[in-house]
Amino acid sequence: MVTVFDPERLEEIEKEKKEWEETALRENLRRLGMSESPCQFCTPLDVTDRDYLEKEGFPGQYPYTRGSYAVPVFATPFGEVLEGGVVAPRAGQYAGYGTVEDTRDLWRAEKRRGANIAFDLPTQCGYDSDHPLAEGEVGRAGIAVDTLQDLETLYEAFEGLTTLDGMVSNFTINAPCNIILAMYFALAEKKGVPLAKLHGTPQNDILKEFAARGTYIFPPEPSMRMIRDTITYCSKYAPEINVISICGYHMREAGASEVQAAGFTFAHAIAYVQLGVDADLDVDQFLRRFTFLDFGGGMDFWREIARARANRRVWARITKERFGAKKPRSWIMSGGDTIFVGPSAYTLQRPLNNLIRGVIGGVMGYLGAGFTFGGFPWDEVYGLGHSYEARQLSLDAGRILRYEAKLKQVVDPLGGSYFVEALTDEVEEEIWDVIRKVEELGGAVVAVKSGYTQREIARSAYKFHREVETGERVIVGVNKFTGEQELEVVPPRLVPHPYDPKKLESAAERQLARLARIKKERDQGRVDGALKAVHEAARKEDENLVPYFMDAVKAYATVGEICDVLRDVFGEYEAPSIL
Amino acid sequence: MAEEKPIRVLIAKPGLDGHDRGAKVVALGLRDAGFEVIYTGIRQTPDMVVGAALQEDVHVVGLSCLSGAHRILFARVVELLRQSGREDVLVIGGGVIPEEDVPFLKERGVQAVFPSGTLISHIADYIRENLPAGREA
């Protein structure tokens, strides 16, 4: 046994601990009238069988328990940018509303230099704005992109400010991801920017859509094939594009426990890495372009911290030991090293309390993760867009943690804590159990196909709710402390916002007009030819569809038309019944 | 009591919104509370929802939407139910529904809107007390 403790000393500690239990603890419990202590208490005895170098090591070194980088992101100038009320990547805040013109004008007014695009649900599900299922949804959850013309209009926002090779574009879209990516490549070609100079991240994580979020189109196998296409196409022509952003957040928000969210995310990640391996790509080369979004988070303070520490170790072991990656860069869980309190932990009741929940997430981030912020704005729960007041409060919360409380002074301050190290080991083992279970079923694709992942998540969601319903789990202002003497504190949201709700009302109509116009103006013969080529290529499993999508979008074929061709070849996913 | 027929509830997700945690939790909770619950799954058109409601001869339709499309979709479901002569079906809703929209939905026949944080026992009580006349279980 390798241990940082002297074995003889450990024996003494064990003896002393027994004595403490029988004297000090027992006496205290007797005075309080308690039968056992409500608190866990750890000593070196809880972490005896550990080799410091193997289990913990140094920040920025394998197995990364103590941090992904020697200097955590939260302590770098990049962390300054991230301190905001929401994580603000270089591409700017995640946004999009109404039509592309509305969002273009808003971005221009804000002088944005990066595109972080929210797409509406019809676009995410591969339906054009004029499809019956799009009714009521056009321009709601984001912008509608029917054709390349929509992207061309949107990117007018950056004219005179930056060019495609000087900016970052993030596309939060999954099932039709490669069609949108093809539009971006086509846009770059038109503007004379080489694809090799493009930077950006499409989300492209279809497995979590099957598992939790629901914007799937095709069955899992052809969906995975399209992600393989992203990996192989980008590694050859657009090597600076991060091919995927693997997400735990959506599963967590859908009700997965912190351990399930982590375990399923890694099971999904394993399936994605295997795509690159099966395509004979060098794992160290393509892993450089794998990123994680985040794993979400709840109010269970210690377990979230342990989960974040364990996550880094699990990913390092998967990439190094399972896939044989040799470069340290491949072992780092790029982008996923976060903890925050997700919106599902926020409450509509006494909503300003959400500010406090967000701040607790911010503290957890400093204690266990690599970057952090002051939490989502408290008014996230309304689903109306954040008010400037709420955003200000979250920004200031992040600043107070950073500058007044000086939380950025230490890397992994809980490293070496008997309790936190023991809990990290325990949570890590639970995460491996989830991964192993998925592997036993045949891997992540089989697990979502059979509905296993969905059922597990629904089961946890219901368990959580039962605990709220019975009062076993307390949510302040929701199931406890709700008496008449309590005050509903709702601060004002009055500062005018450029987000014009009237525009949203007319968005569908305006988008339908755009779509009708482009359909009339385009060369229909060229569209038909390109769609036929997509059809033929889709039938050949080995063919990479990205170039065919590029031809089709350049002819202004719509997302819906291209997806219909693919539906014809691939079929559509039918969700397994899980209730 | 033993002779009582259970109240039949259809939980439905109209529109393209895939956030179905709430819908599933309410479905499971009402089932545990003794209701007979059918869940449509996601991505239903109002036509599909009403079709399922008629086919299953439910007492209650519970609609869930978190994408902002509730004003159009919920109202359409009520309208289609009425066109089918089924004014005796209690329609309730939930999801991310801004408070300002609640009067609009009520005017159009959505009889109650349950925001996030609602206990299922509360929804169960509401249904038992508000079944349309002649349809009490």
Contacts between the chains, C-beta under 8 A, distances in Angstrom:
chain1	res1	chain2	res2	distance
A	121	B	15	7.3
A	121	B	16	3.7
A	121	B	17	6.4
A	121	B	67	5.7
A	122	B	16	6.3
A	124	B	16	7.6
A	125	B	16	5.2
A	125	B	43	7.5
A	127	B	16	7.6
A	132	B	45	6.4
A	133	B	15	7.7
A	133	B	16	6.1
A	133	B	43	7.0
A	133	B	45	6.2
A	134	B	16	7.5
A	135	B	45	8.0
A	135	B	69	7.8
A	135	B	72	6.3
A	135	B	73	7.6
A	136	B	15	6.1
A	136	B	69	3.5
A	136	B	71	7.4
A	136	B	72	3.5
A	136	B	73	5.2
A	137	B	15	5.8
A	137	B	16	5.3
A	137	B	17	7.8
A	137	B	67	6.0
A	137	B	68	7.9
A	137	B	69	4.8
A	140	B	67	5.6
A	140	B	68	4.3
A	140	B	69	5.8
A	141	B	17	7.8
A	141	B	67	5.1
A	141	B	68	6.7
A	209	B	18	7.4
A	212	B	18	7.9
A	213	B	18	5.0
A	213	B	19	7.2
A	214	B	17	7.5
A	214	B	18	1.8
A	214	B	19	7.2
A	214	B	20	6.7
A	214	B	42	4.9
A	214	B	43	7.4
A	215	B	16	7.5
A	215	B	18	5.7
A	253	B	19	7.9
A	253	B	21	7.3
A	254	B	19	7.4
A	254	B	20	7.8
A	254	B	21	4.9
A	255	B	21	5.0
A	255	B	25	7.5
A	344	B	21	7.4
A	347	B	116	7.6
A	347	B	117	5.4
A	348	B	115	5.1
A	348	B	116	5.4
A	348	B	117	5.2
A	349	B	117	5.2
A	381	B	96	7.8
A	381	B	116	7.1
A	382	B	96	7.6
A	382	B	98	6.1
A	383	B	66	7.1
A	383	B	68	6.8
A	383	B	96	3.7
A	383	B	98	6.9
A	384	B	98	5.9
A	458	B	21	7.9
A	458	B	24	4.9
A	458	B	25	7.9
A	458	B	28	7.5
A	461	B	21	5.0
A	461	B	24	6.5
A	461	B	25	5.4
A	462	B	24	7.2
A	462	B	25	5.4
A	462	B	28	4.7
A	462	B	29	7.3
A	465	B	25	4.7
A	465	B	29	6.7
A	465	B	120	7.2
A	466	B	29	7.9
A	468	B	119	7.5
A	469	B	29	7.3
A	469	B	119	5.5
A	469	B	120	6.2
A	469	B	121	6.5
A	475	B	117	7.6
A	478	B	117	4.8
A	479	B	119	7.0
A	575	B	41	5.5
A	575	B	42	7.1
A	577	B	41	7.2
A	578	B	24	7.7
A	579	B	24	6.3
A	579	B	27	5.7
A	579	B	28	6.8
A	579	B	37	7.8
A	579	B	39	4.8
